Amino acid sequence: MERVPLREVWDHEEQDFTPWLQKNIDVLNEVLKDGETNLYLSDPEREQDTENFYMDIVAEDERGNIVIIENQLEKSNHDHLGKLITYLAATEAKAAIWIVSEPRQEHVDAISWLNKSQLADFYLIKLEAYKIENSLPAPLLTLIAKPGPRILNNDDPRFLFWTALLERMKKKSDLFANIAPQSSIWISTGAGKAGLSYQFVIHKHDVQALFGINRAKEETKEIFNKLSEFKEEINLKFTGELNWEPRPELKSSQIVNYISIGGYLDEGKWQQIQDAMINAMINLEEALRPHIDELKI
């Protein structure tokens, strides 16, 4: 086997490698299928419509969450790491993948450190190309850094709150039946179509039940506008106050019911808070379901 310089295979990062990866996303999926990692990507898109920056590829995981991919046909550098974090924050993605020709040790350490925060999942992948005699060069992707298993703190008040809420939820609806409690401020479940989800959010002294749209920017806008045509009907069926938030500066929009009677630090009110969240979520799902079913996406 003979190693081939990447620039001989893909002359230009943006014009050659990124389109190739978009068409051959399964090559990346094979690398990500690694034990507890097991991340599966679909619907890769080249992002061109973001106002302030340009992302190489935006894809979805199996739950419809956004995953961003940053490509670099050279040694890893601080500039691309900064871009990766910026894109992650701007898109509210759940995972970020950085593909480089040569990962520098300081960036391997940085990705490992970021994964310890558990704010998102970070993957660092080394890209090489090889050929045998006169064969065409073939890519070789190697997973260098990845997130570890999620550590659950059973004493965390958020974990205890979600445990109690999910148990109470099962008695009224199976919408969150397959969701496990975790030490985070939110839990979500799919709404039946890619990029659409129902989410519970908790803060110290307030909570939310919401429907989120998280797709390519124009698709998000189109879906939100389509549902907005039935805003009066949906609000009336919900029988409560809904905030319709298009959030044009982001790739996500949401329809939210804000509940201000307490949060995860108000333990004495947990039952009351959870009942309010569960009732709001059930009403929200029932109000939106027929309109989601009609979406042609």
C-alpha positions in Angstrom: 0.0 0.0 0.0 1.2 3.5 -0.9 0.0 6.6 0.9 -1.3 9.3 -1.5 -1.2 13.0 -0.7 -4.8 14.2 -0.1 -4.5 17.1 -2.5 -3.8 14.6 -5.3 -7.1 12.9 -4.6 -9.2 16.0 -3.8 -7.6 19.1 -5.2 -9.9 21.5 -3.4 -11.5 21.1 0.1 -14.7 22.9 -0.7 -15.2 22.0 -4.3 -13.9 18.4 -4.3 -13.8 16.7 -0.9 -16.9 18.2 0.6 -19.2 17.1 -2.3 -17.5 13.7 -2.3 -18.3 13.3 1.4 -21.8 14.4 1.0 -22.4 11.7 -1.7 -20.5 9.1 0.4 -21.8 9.8 3.9 -22.0 6.0 4.5 -18.2 5.9 4.5 -18.2 8.2 7.5 -21.1 6.3 9.1 -18.9 3.1 9.1 -16.3 4.9 11.1 -18.8 6.3 13.6 -20.4 2.9 14.1 -18.0 2.3 17.0 -19.4 0.6 20.1 -21.1 3.0 22.4 -20.7 5.8 19.8 -22.9 4.4 17.1 -23.8 7.7 15.5 -25.7 7.4 12.2 -25.9 10.3 9.8 -28.4 11.0 7.1 -29.6 13.9 4.9 -26.2 15.6 4.5 -26.5 19.1 3.0 -23.9 21.7 2.0 -24.8 24.7 4.0 -24.7 27.9 2.0 -27.5 30.1 3.3 -26.2 31.0 6.7 -25.8 34.8 7.0 -22.5 35.1 8.9 -20.6 31.9 8.1 -20.3 28.9 5.9 -20.5 25.3 7.2 -19.1 22.5 5.2 -21.9 19.9 5.8 -25.0 19.8 8.0 -26.5 16.4 8.6 -29.0 14.7 10.9 -28.6 11.9 13.4 -31.2 9.1 13.9 -33.3 11.3 16.2 -33.4 14.2 13.8 -30.8 16.3 15.7 -28.4 18.5 13.8 -24.8 17.3 13.3 -22.2 19.6 11.8 -19.2 18.5 9.9 -16.0 20.6 9.3 -13.5 19.4 6.8 -9.8 20.3 6.7 -7.4 18.7 4.2 -4.4 19.7 6.4 -3.1 19.7 9.9 -5.7 20.7 12.5 -5.5 24.3 13.6 -7.0 26.7 16.1 -9.0 28.5 13.4 -11.0 25.5 12.4 -11.5 24.5 16.1 -12.9 27.9 16.8 -15.2 27.6 13.7 -16.5 24.2 14.9 -17.5 25.6 18.3 -19.0 28.7 16.8 -21.1 26.7 14.3 -22.2 24.3 17.1 -23.5 27.2 19.2 -25.2 29.0 16.3 -27.1 26.0 15.0 -27.8 24.4 18.5 -26.4 21.1 17.0 -26.0 18.1 19.3 -22.8 16.8 17.7 -19.8 18.1 15.8 -17.4 16.2 13.5 -14.0 17.5 12.6 -12.2 15.7 9.8 -8.5 16.6 9.3 -5.4 15.1 7.6 -3.3 15.3 10.7 -4.7 15.9 14.2 -2.3 17.8 16.4 -2.1 16.5 20.0 -3.3 19.8 21.5 -6.5 19.5 19.4 -7.0 15.9 20.4 -6.7 17.1 24.0 -9.1 20.0 23.3 -11.8 17.7 21.8 -11.4 15.3 24.7 -11.8 18.2 27.1 -14.9 19.5 25.3 -16.5 16.0 25.5 -16.1 16.1 29.3 -18.5 19.0 29.4 -21.2 16.9 27.9 -22.7 20.0 26.3 -22.4 18.3 22.9 -20.7 15.3 21.3 -17.4 16.0 19.5 -15.6 13.7 17.1 -12.1 14.1 15.6 -11.4 12.0 12.6 -8.1 11.5 10.7 -8.4 11.4 6.9 -5.8 9.5 4.7 -5.7 8.1 1.2 -4.0 4.9 0.0 -3.6 3.0 -3.3 -2.2 -0.4 -4.2 0.1 -0.3 -7.3 -2.0 1.4 -10.0 -5.4 1.2 -8.3 -7.5 4.3 -7.7 -6.8 5.9 -4.3 -9.1 4.9 -1.5 -9.9 7.0 1.6 -9.1 5.8 5.1 -10.9 7.4 8.0 -9.7 6.8 11.6 -11.7 7.9 14.7 -9.2 9.7 16.9 -11.4 11.3 19.6 -15.0 10.7 20.5 -17.4 11.3 23.4 -17.4 8.8 26.2 -20.5 7.2 27.8 -22.8 9.7 29.3 -22.2 9.9 33.1 -25.5 10.1 35.0 -25.5 11.7 38.4 -28.3 10.1 40.3 -28.1 12.8 42.9 -28.5 15.6 40.5 -31.9 17.3 41.1 -32.5 17.5 37.3 -32.0 13.7 37.0 -34.4 13.1 39.9 -36.9 15.6 38.4 -36.9 13.8 35.0 -37.1 10.4 36.6 -40.3 11.5 38.5 -41.8 13.3 35.5 -41.3 10.4 33.1 -42.9 8.0 35.5 -45.9 10.3 35.8 -46.0 10.9 32.1 -46.2 7.1 31.3 -49.6 7.0 33.2 -51.1 9.5 30.8 -49.2 9.2 27.5 -46.6 7.1 25.8 -45.1 10.1 24.0 -41.9 9.9 26.1 -42.1 6.2 26.9 -38.7 5.4 25.4 -36.8 8.4 26.8 -34.5 7.9 29.8 -33.8 10.5 32.5 -30.6 12.4 32.4 -28.7 15.2 34.1 -29.5 17.9 31.7 -31.9 20.8 31.4 -34.0 19.2 28.6 -35.3 15.9 27.2 -36.9 15.4 23.8 -38.7 12.9 21.7 -39.4 12.8 18.0 -42.6 14.2 16.5 -42.8 11.7 13.7 -40.9 13.6 11.0 -37.1 14.4 10.7 -36.1 17.5 12.5 -39.3 17.9 14.5 -39.5 17.2 18.2 -41.3 17.7 21.4 -39.2 18.9 24.3 -39.4 19.4 28.1 -37.1 22.1 29.4 -36.3 22.8 33.1 -34.5 25.7 34.8 -34.0 26.5 38.4 -37.4 28.2 38.9 -39.3 27.8 35.6 -40.0 25.1 33.0 -41.2 24.8 29.4 -43.1 22.4 27.1 -42.4 23.0 23.5 -42.4 21.8 19.9 -39.2 22.4 18.0 -38.3 22.6 14.3 -34.6 22.0 13.6 -33.9 21.6 9.9 -32.1 23.5 7.1 -32.8 27.2 7.6 -35.2 27.6 4.7 -37.0 24.3 5.5 -37.4 25.4 9.1 -38.9 28.7 8.0 -41.2 27.0 5.5 -42.5 24.5 8.1 -43.0 27.2 10.8 -44.9 29.4 8.3 -47.1 26.5 7.2 -48.0 25.7 10.8 -48.6 29.4 11.5 -51.4 29.4 9.0 -53.3 27.3 11.6 -52.1 29.4 14.6 -55.5 30.4 15.8 -56.9 26.9 15.6 -53.8 25.4 17.3 -53.9 28.0 20.1 -57.6 27.4 20.7 -57.2 23.6 20.9 -54.2 24.0 23.2 -56.4 26.0 25.7 -53.4 27.9 27.1 -50.8 30.4 26.1 -48.4 29.5 23.3 -45.5 31.6 22.2 -44.7 31.3 18.5 -41.0 31.9 18.1 -39.6 31.8 14.5 -36.0 32.8 15.6 -34.8 33.8 12.1 -31.3 34.2 13.3 -31.1 30.5 14.0 -31.9 27.3 12.1 -34.5 26.3 14.7 -38.0 27.6 15.5 -40.3 26.7 18.3 -43.8 26.9 19.7 -43.5 27.1 23.5 -45.7 27.0 26.6 -43.8 28.8 29.4 -44.7 27.6 32.9 -43.5 29.8 35.8 -44.8 28.0 38.9 -41.4 26.6 39.7 -38.4 24.6 38.5 -36.1 21.8 39.5 -34.9 23.6 42.7 -38.5 24.0 43.9 -38.7 20.4 45.1 -41.8 21.0 47.2 -43.7 21.9 44.1 -42.4 19.1 41.8 -45.8 17.3 41.6 -47.6 20.5 40.7 -44.9 21.5 38.2 -44.8 18.1 36.5 -48.6 17.8 36.2 -48.6 21.2 34.5 -45.8 20.2 32.1 -47.4 16.8 31.3 -50.8 18.4 30.6 -49.3 21.1 28.5 -47.3 18.5 26.4 -50.3 16.3 25.8 -52.4 19.3 24.8 -49.6 20.6 22.5 -49.1 17.2 20.8 -52.9 16.8 20.2 -53.2 20.4 18.9 -50.3 20.0 16.4 -50.6 16.3 15.4 -53.1 16.7 12.5 -51.2 19.6 11.0 -47.8 17.8 11.3 -49.3 14.8 9.6 -50.3 17.0 6.7 -46.8 18.4 6.2 -45.2 17.4 2.9 -41.6 17.1 4.1 
